[in-house]
Amino acid sequence: MITNLGLGDMTDSKFDRKYVDLVIQRFLDRTYEPDGKGGLFTIEHCPYDLRTVEIWYQLCWYLDKLI
C-alpha cells in the first residue's frame, strides 16, 4: 500500500514532508486514478471508479485479483 501511494522510496535520508503531505492529501481527497493508482490498491481492468468505492470493497476486490 505504501508503494502504491508513491511513498515506497521514502526513507529517513530521503524524507520530504511536503511530498508526503501531498500524497496523503491526494489519498484523503480521493484524487488518485480511477483504477486506484496513487491510492491504496490498484486494480487493473476494474469496471468501477475506485475513487467512489469504499476502501473495504477496494481491499476485497484487490485480494480477489491475487487469487
N, C-alpha and C positions, 0 to 999 in steps of 0.2 A: 504494500500500500504506500509506503514511504517513497519507493522508487517511482510508482505511478504518479504520485503527486509532483514529482520532479525534485525531490529532496534526497535522492539516493546517494549523490556525491557529496552531500553536505557533511563535512567533518569539523572537528573543533578548529583546525587550522584554516578551513575554507568557509567558516560560518559567516553568513551575510544576513543580518537581522532584517533588512529591508526586503530582500528577496523572499525570505521565509514568511514575513508578514503578507506579502503579495500573494504567495501560494496559498496560505491559509485563508485569506480573504476570498480568493477565487473559489476555493472549495466551499466555503460557507455561503457564498452568493450563488453557487452552482453555475458558474460561468465557464465550466470546462466543456469539452466536446460532447456531442450527443451520444457517442459510443462510450463515454466515461473517461477518455484520455484526459489526464490532468486532474481527475478525481481519485477516488479510492480504488475503483475497479474498472478495468477496460474490458468490454465485451464486444468483440468483433461481430459484425452482422446481426446486431441486436435490433429487433423490429421496433423497439421503444426508444424514446429520447430519455436517456438516463438522468438528465437534469430535472425531469419531472417525476421521477420514481423514488420512493423511499430507499434509504441506504440498505435496509434489511433485505428488500427484494433484489437490489443490485448484488448483494453478497450471495444470496441463494442462486441467482442466475449465473454468477461468476463460478461458483462451485459446481453447478451443473455442467458447465462447459469444460471443466477439468476432467470429468469422468469420461 
